[in-house]
Amino acid sequence: MCGQYALWLDNPLAAQIIDRLNRKSARPFEQGDQRPGMLCPVEHLSDNRLEINWMRWGFPSPTGGALIINARCETAARLPMFRQAVRFGRCLIPSSGFYEWRRLSGGTKSKEKHFLRQGPIGQPVYMAGLFANLPGCAQPCFVILTQSANAFAARLHHRMPLILPEAGQRRAYLGSEIAARQLMEHPPELNLVEQGGTEQMSFL
């Protein structure tokens, strides 16, 4: 899954992304960790032009429970909650990488926090997502698509974000439902790396 990611402005490409957002919005961007419920920078097509806007991470749950923050690549197109978004609400979430947690052995409730990225440090990592304008929500809401974890990420969790490392893949995902479905069915191969050390957290 993807329950937290980060976006730092430590690379000219990342800084350009936020500069585009700042030119159209008075809301300042605070770099660092991005969590469910927060307003986050999201790219999408509007009249065949690439736009970036603030969107809130998470679809409201129909039952009033916790926010729905992820959608599975394998089932999103079939589920009523995401079906229209697969057709008309595909988006990209720029990041520096994403977090996963691994529960420590020995019956403890503590977990280790790991940060995974793709490519050189600072290079934007684009995660595929879906967005929609939902009743009762002041801003569009988005979810991050997830796929089965590759061998590197599977040691931490069995799911990982759908990451599109090539510009051509990102253009195809945004511009064509057919191409998007193909990418969702056959995710690109990735070379993930872990950045920095681990952080130990306790869940009581």
Rosetta silent file (secondary structure, phi, psi, omega in degrees, C-alpha in Angstrom):
SEQUENCE: MCGQYALWLDNPLAAQIIDRLNRKSARPFEQGDQRPGMLCPVEHLSDNRLEINWMRWGFPSPTGGALIINARCETAARLPMFRQAVRFGRCLIPSSGFYEWRRLSGGTKSKEKHFLRQGPIGQPVYMAGLFANLPGCAQPCFVILTQSANAFAARLHHRMPLILPEAGQRRAYLGSEIAARQLMEHPPELNLVEQGGTEQMSFL
SCORE:     score description
SCORE:     0.000 S_00000001
   1 L     0.000 -179.364  172.804    0.000    0.000    0.000 S_00000001
   2 L  -137.830  106.949 -177.719    1.001    3.631    0.171 S_00000001
   3 L  -112.007   -0.999  177.679   -0.001    5.423    3.356 S_00000001
   4 L  -168.575  138.766  175.027    2.612    8.186    3.406 S_00000001
   5 E  -141.700  177.735 -178.435    5.050    9.728    0.970 S_00000001
   6 E  -132.633  151.033  171.983    7.377   12.720    0.812 S_00000001
   7 E  -137.552  111.471  178.571    8.046   15.546   -1.612 S_00000001
   8 L  -113.032  148.224 -178.765   11.200   17.580   -1.125 S_00000001
   9 L   -94.800   53.693 -177.162   12.414   20.407   -3.338 S_00000001
  10 L  -102.726   20.050 -179.215   15.980   19.077   -3.519 S_00000001
  11 L  -150.029  141.356 -179.208   16.048   18.801   -7.305 S_00000001
  12 H   -56.218  -35.468 -179.997   15.385   21.385  -10.066 S_00000001
  13 H   -65.856  -43.042  177.775   12.655   19.209  -11.578 S_00000001
  14 H   -64.410  -40.147  179.410   10.801   18.983   -8.264 S_00000001
  15 H   -64.358  -36.389  178.055   11.197   22.718   -7.745 S_00000001
  16 H   -64.410  -38.122  178.794    9.745   23.378  -11.213 S_00000001
  17 H   -58.836  -48.818 -177.159    6.673   21.308  -10.347 S_00000001
  18 H   -72.441  -31.513  176.639    5.945   23.397   -7.260 S_00000001
  19 H   -61.724  -39.070  176.527    6.790   26.650   -9.050 S_00000001
  20 H   -61.812  -38.945  179.182    3.984   25.879  -11.520 S_00000001
  21 H   -69.524  -41.504 -177.592    1.629   25.366   -8.596 S_00000001
  22 H   -65.737  -28.375 -179.462    2.734   28.527   -6.801 S_00000001
  23 L   -70.320  -19.682 -178.031    2.071   30.646   -9.895 S_00000001
  24 L  -116.060   -2.161 -177.225   -1.628   29.724   -9.809 S_00000001
  25 L  -138.086  138.427  177.854   -2.277   29.303   -6.089 S_00000001
  26 L   -82.247   -9.552 -178.844   -1.750   31.546   -3.069 S_00000001
  27 L   -76.579  122.760 -178.664   -1.487   28.503   -0.804 S_00000001
  28 L   -74.141  143.845  176.141    2.194   27.872    0.082 S_00000001
  29 L   -88.878  131.389  176.400    3.598   24.380   -0.390 S_00000001
  30 L  -106.349  109.947 -177.760    5.287   22.855    2.653 S_00000001
  31 L   -68.999  156.984 -179.472    7.845   20.311    1.529 S_00000001
  32 E   124.921 -148.851 -174.330    8.268   17.063    3.415 S_00000001
  33 E   -71.802  138.940  177.614    5.901   14.268    4.387 S_00000001
  34 E  -116.610  128.785 -173.461    2.478   14.054    2.755 S_00000001
  35 L  -126.505  160.503  177.327   -0.244   12.163    4.638 S_00000001
  36 L   -53.930  141.181 -178.624   -3.872   11.128    4.063 S_00000001
  37 L    90.320  -14.500 -179.569   -6.306   14.002    4.436 S_00000001
  38 L   -83.653  155.635  168.637   -3.735   16.613    3.409 S_00000001
  39 E   -80.763  126.992 -173.666   -3.937   18.855    0.359 S_00000001
  40 E  -130.025  152.729  175.897   -1.195   17.680   -2.014 S_00000001
  41 E   -71.288  131.050 -177.968    0.101   18.783   -5.448 S_00000001
  42 E  -138.270  135.085  178.043   -1.402   16.597   -8.191 S_00000001
  43 E   -98.777  143.925  179.684   -0.935   16.717  -11.973 S_00000001
  44 E  -159.153  168.935  176.184   -3.745   15.966  -14.434 S_00000001
  45 E   -93.239  139.516  172.974   -4.957   16.832  -17.916 S_00000001
  46 E  -137.872  116.502 -174.699   -7.468   19.605  -18.512 S_00000001
  47 L    53.065   42.032  177.887   -8.480   20.260  -22.133 S_00000001
  48 L    65.909   16.356  175.551   -5.434   18.190  -23.140 S_00000001
  49 E  -114.578  140.405  179.286   -3.121   20.479  -21.182 S_00000001
  50 E   -74.892  122.200  178.988   -1.053   19.353  -18.203 S_00000001
  51 E  -119.454  158.205  172.514   -2.267   21.129  -15.071 S_00000001
  52 E  -129.756  133.522 -177.495   -1.224   20.961  -11.432 S_00000001
  53 E  -145.121  163.490  171.814   -3.644   21.623   -8.586 S_00000001
  54 E   -75.349  132.119  172.058   -4.192   21.035   -4.913 S_00000001
  55 E  -137.287  151.413 -178.219   -6.184   17.870   -4.221 S_00000001
  56 E   -91.013  133.109 -177.072   -7.052   16.164   -0.961 S_00000001
  57 E   -79.447  112.816  174.664   -5.608   12.710   -0.404 S_00000001
  58 L   122.093  131.678  170.811   -8.384   10.206    0.216 S_00000001
  59 E   -87.259  137.340  174.305  -11.924    9.442   -0.920 S_00000001
  60 L   -60.056  141.488  177.716  -14.539    9.616    1.848 S_00000001
  61 L   -75.298  135.858  177.585  -15.716    6.175    2.877 S_00000001
  62 L   -61.179  -22.710 -178.277  -19.356    5.425    1.974 S_00000001
  63 L   -97.137    2.678 -179.732  -19.781    3.956    5.455 S_00000001
  64 L    83.024   10.485  179.958  -18.272    6.927    7.256 S_00000001
  65 L   -84.546 -155.014 -178.280  -15.075    5.083    8.169 S_00000001
  66 L   -64.283  154.907  177.149  -11.453    5.937    7.480 S_00000001
  67 L   -57.205  144.410  173.949  -10.473    7.657    4.249 S_00000001
  68 E   -93.089  112.792 -169.981   -9.909    5.394    1.263 S_00000001
  69 L  -108.123  -14.731 -179.109   -6.394    6.329    0.160 S_00000001
  70 E  -130.779  155.521  171.269   -5.456    3.569   -2.307 S_00000001
  71 E  -133.679  138.078 -179.369   -7.060    1.712   -5.206 S_00000001
  72 E   -78.321  133.722  176.312   -5.799   -1.589   -6.575 S_00000001
  73 L   -55.007  -37.628 -172.473   -4.691   -1.600  -10.197 S_00000001
  74 L   -70.339  -24.281 -172.055   -6.255   -5.025  -10.624 S_00000001
  75 L  -125.861   -9.199 -171.827   -9.782   -4.018   -9.587 S_00000001
  76 H   -56.940  -41.765 -175.779  -10.152   -0.208   -9.833 S_00000001
  77 H   -67.549  -17.984 -177.875  -11.801   -0.235  -13.274 S_00000001
  78 H   -97.341  -17.624 -174.662  -14.507   -2.635  -12.040 S_00000001
  79 L   -85.966  133.729 -179.849  -15.388   -0.935   -8.744 S_00000001
  80 H   -55.033  -34.530 -177.517  -18.211    1.654   -8.761 S_00000001
  81 H   -64.466  -31.490 -172.815  -16.166    3.996   -6.546 S_00000001
  82 H  -115.963   -7.504 -171.417  -13.310    4.245   -9.071 S_00000001
  83 H   -57.167  -48.087 -179.352  -14.817    3.257  -12.429 S_00000001
  84 H   -67.781  -34.800  179.875  -15.488    6.804  -13.634 S_00000001
  85 H   -67.298  -34.381  176.172  -12.144    8.042  -12.339 S_00000001
  86 H   -62.042  -34.975 -179.098  -10.325    5.385  -14.373 S_00000001
  87 H   -80.135  -43.283 -167.889  -12.056    6.811  -17.450 S_00000001
  88 H  -125.372   -4.103 -172.737  -11.952   10.529  -16.739 S_00000001
  89 L  -129.586   43.099  178.770   -9.910   11.209  -13.579 S_00000001
  90 E   -81.880  142.767 -175.675   -6.423    9.824  -14.053 S_00000001
  91 E  -148.028  170.213  177.196   -3.668   11.819  -12.360 S_00000001
  92 E  -124.478  136.154  179.309   -0.026   11.793  -11.316 S_00000001
  93 E  -110.886  106.950  178.596    1.255   12.433   -7.806 S_00000001
  94 E   -72.571  139.578 -179.287    4.818   13.805   -7.796 S_00000001
  95 E  -150.020  172.656  170.102    6.934   12.647   -4.878 S_00000001
  96 L   -98.258  -13.370 -178.642   10.498   12.065   -3.747 S_00000001
  97 E   155.314  179.316 -176.266    9.628    8.529   -2.635 S_00000001
  98 E  -133.093  161.342 -177.666    7.282    6.634   -0.378 S_00000001
  99 E  -103.730  147.310  167.293    7.331    5.011    3.052 S_00000001
 100 E  -136.940  156.196 -178.914    6.684    1.456    4.130 S_00000001
 101 E  -119.656  144.660  175.998    6.743   -0.073    7.591 S_00000001
 102 E  -125.717  126.175  179.395    7.959   -3.485    8.723 S_00000001
 103 E   -71.878  134.400  179.896    6.849   -5.004   12.002 S_00000001
 104 L   -74.468  152.225 -178.530    9.754   -6.146   14.138 S_00000001
 105 L   -76.845  171.900  176.524    9.990   -9.794   15.151 S_00000001
 106 L    90.079   16.689  176.188    9.585  -11.152   18.658 S_00000001
 107 L    78.705    6.833 -179.863    5.941  -10.264   19.227 S_00000001
 108 L   -78.961  156.811  176.020    6.624   -6.541   19.605 S_00000001
 109 L   -93.927    4.047  179.224    4.228   -3.889   18.343 S_00000001
 110 E   -76.529  149.891  177.861    7.114   -1.718   17.151 S_00000001
 111 E  -131.182  151.584  173.480    7.646   -1.102   13.443 S_00000001
 112 E   -98.647  137.252 -179.775   10.538    0.114   11.340 S_00000001
 113 E  -100.925  125.979 -177.290    9.883    2.939    8.883 S_00000001
 114 E  -120.882  142.779  178.414   11.639    2.654    5.502 S_00000001
 115 E  -111.772  121.781 -177.497   11.865    5.220    2.698 S_00000001
 116 E  -114.190  143.238  178.085   11.922    3.871   -0.861 S_00000001
 117 E  -143.821  171.795  178.479   12.610    5.785   -4.054 S_00000001
 118 E  -130.224  125.054  179.938   13.347    5.198   -7.716 S_00000001
 119 L    92.478 -177.244 -178.295   16.224    6.911   -9.481 S_00000001
 120 L   -60.933  155.098  177.716   18.798    9.424   -8.186 S_00000001
 121 L   -58.306  130.968  179.308   18.163   11.275   -4.931 S_00000001
 122 L    93.700  -20.089  178.369   15.871   14.226   -5.587 S_00000001
 123 L   -68.137  130.300 -178.778   14.529   12.955   -8.905 S_00000001
 124 L   -59.698  138.488  174.942   10.719   13.122   -8.827 S_00000001
 125 E  -108.030  114.854 -176.454    8.951    9.791   -8.428 S_00000001
 126 E   -94.799  117.525  176.519    5.585    9.913  -10.183 S_00000001
 127 E   -98.268  138.038  178.830    2.865    7.740   -8.684 S_00000001
 128 E   -79.921  141.951 -179.679   -0.271    7.022  -10.722 S_00000001
 129 E  -146.383 -178.765  177.466   -3.571    7.980   -9.148 S_00000001
 130 E  -132.289  142.666  178.611   -7.261    8.652   -9.669 S_00000001
 131 E  -135.502  161.574  179.155   -9.200   11.767   -8.727 S_00000001
 132 E  -157.575  151.223  169.624  -12.808   12.907   -8.609 S_00000001
 133 L   -89.931  112.156 -171.262  -14.925   15.870   -7.574 S_00000001
 134 L  -109.874  147.679  178.948  -17.070   14.338   -4.857 S_00000001
 135 L   -57.586  136.236  177.722  -20.223   15.644   -3.127 S_00000001
 136 L    82.829   -0.278 -178.490  -19.483   17.459    0.105 S_00000001
 137 L  -110.963  127.012 -176.239  -15.780   17.932   -0.701 S_00000001
 138 L   -71.364  -29.913  178.863  -14.463   21.439   -1.316 S_00000001
 139 L  -120.820  158.490  171.937  -11.488   20.182   -3.361 S_00000001
 140 L   -57.506  148.683  179.188  -11.044   17.228   -5.707 S_00000001
 141 E  -112.267  149.362  179.428  -10.008   14.059   -3.895 S_00000001
 142 E  -135.092  157.246  171.010   -7.440   11.530   -5.083 S_00000001
 143 E  -126.021  158.428  176.749   -6.246    8.021   -4.353 S_00000001
 144 E  -100.745  130.145  176.804   -2.927    6.369   -5.217 S_00000001
 145 E   -73.823  141.637  177.368   -3.009    3.243   -7.353 S_00000001
 146 E  -122.933  153.857  178.426   -1.163    0.242   -5.968 S_00000001
 147 E  -128.462  173.068  172.400    0.269   -2.872   -7.566 S_00000001
 148 E   -62.746  139.198 -177.860    1.814   -6.078   -6.286 S_00000001
 149 L   -67.509  143.922  172.555    5.172   -5.277   -4.731 S_00000001
 150 L   -77.947 -179.875 -172.619    8.303   -6.145   -6.670 S_00000001
 151 L   -60.364  -35.832 -177.542   11.009   -8.282   -5.085 S_00000001
 152 L   -69.697  -44.841 -176.633   12.740   -5.322   -3.428 S_00000001
 153 H   -78.897  -23.306 -174.284    9.627   -3.838   -1.819 S_00000001
 154 H   -64.154  -20.249  177.258    8.014   -7.179   -0.936 S_00000001
 155 H   -68.091  -16.519 -179.542   10.331   -7.614    2.059 S_00000001
 156 L  -107.146  -40.032 -176.689    8.393   -4.713    3.630 S_00000001
 157 L  -159.051  153.995 -177.533    4.853   -5.016    2.219 S_00000001
 158 L   -84.091   -5.202  176.837    2.996   -7.013   -0.419 S_00000001
 159 E  -124.951  156.838  176.024    1.733   -3.834   -2.165 S_00000001
 160 E  -151.329  162.214  178.723    3.483   -0.736   -3.534 S_00000001
 161 E   -64.891  151.803  169.770    2.459    2.371   -5.522 S_00000001
 162 L   -78.760  110.912 -176.921    2.131    2.179   -9.290 S_00000001
 163 E  -107.548  134.595 -179.941    5.147    4.264  -10.343 S_00000001
 164 L  -113.592   97.428 -171.562    5.613    5.536  -13.898 S_00000001
 165 L   -78.253  -20.015 -174.776    9.327    6.305  -14.335 S_00000001
 166 L  -106.756  143.078 -178.357    9.300    7.358  -18.005 S_00000001
 167 H   -59.616  -38.162  178.990    7.776   10.517  -19.441 S_00000001
 168 H   -63.615  -36.893  176.484    6.167    8.540  -22.272 S_00000001
 169 H   -65.649  -40.002 -179.229    4.433    6.272  -19.779 S_00000001
 170 H   -67.651  -41.415  177.568    3.106    9.261  -17.872 S_00000001
 171 H   -63.277  -42.412 -179.303    1.783   10.921  -21.022 S_00000001
 172 H   -65.062  -41.941 -179.136    0.127    7.662  -22.087 S_00000001
 173 H   -61.563  -44.595 -178.828   -1.439    7.110  -18.666 S_00000001
 174 H   -72.971  -35.858 -169.174   -2.962   10.577  -18.574 S_00000001
 175 H   -92.201  -15.360 -174.419   -3.959   10.755  -22.224 S_00000001
 176 L  -141.962  122.768  176.871   -5.440    7.354  -23.036 S_00000001
 177 H   -63.102  -38.734 -179.771   -7.741    5.123  -21.021 S_00000001
 178 H   -62.690  -47.785  178.569   -6.610    2.116  -23.057 S_00000001
 179 H   -62.951  -39.221  179.231   -2.940    2.854  -22.379 S_00000001
 180 H   -61.524  -44.460  179.408   -3.717    3.507  -18.711 S_00000001
 181 H   -63.084  -36.790  178.396   -5.435    0.141  -18.346 S_00000001
 182 H   -65.439  -41.235  177.546   -2.454   -1.560  -19.986 S_00000001
 183 H   -66.908  -34.505  177.814   -0.074    0.095  -17.529 S_00000001
 184 H   -69.909  -35.270  179.331   -2.340   -0.915  -14.657 S_00000001
 185 H   -78.565  -31.983 -177.839   -2.417   -4.521  -15.886 S_00000001
 186 L  -131.849   77.653 -176.995    1.312   -4.638  -16.694 S_00000001
 187 L   -59.527  148.578  177.715    3.164   -2.181  -14.425 S_00000001
 188 L   -63.161  150.475  174.014    6.631   -1.008  -15.506 S_00000001
 189 L   -75.147  141.865 -175.932    9.653   -2.732  -14.019 S_00000001
 190 L  -129.322  149.692  169.816   11.390   -0.627  -11.397 S_00000001
 191 L  -110.268   91.668  179.511   14.749   -0.487   -9.667 S_00000001
 192 E   -83.456  150.279  173.709   13.844    0.720   -6.198 S_00000001
 193 E  -133.184  158.726  176.816   16.432    1.680   -3.616 S_00000001
 194 E  -101.423  132.812 -177.190   16.165    2.474    0.062 S_00000001
 195 L  -105.534  129.891  175.262   17.319    5.904    1.164 S_00000001
 196 L    73.755 -171.331  179.687   18.846    6.577    4.553 S_00000001
 197 L   -89.450 -174.044  179.389   18.463    4.529    7.695 S_00000001
 198 L  -100.100  153.729  177.402   15.383    3.132    9.366 S_00000001
 199 E  -117.450  128.027 -178.164   13.285    4.821   12.008 S_00000001
 200 E   -93.035  132.553 -178.270   11.771    2.692   14.759 S_00000001
 201 E  -127.016  149.253  179.776    8.222    3.476   15.830 S_00000001
 202 E  -114.219  127.559  178.234    6.091    1.969   18.565 S_00000001
 203 L  -110.175  107.866 -176.737    2.386    1.201   18.049 S_00000001
 204 L   -93.096    0.000    0.000    0.673    0.623   21.395 S_00000001
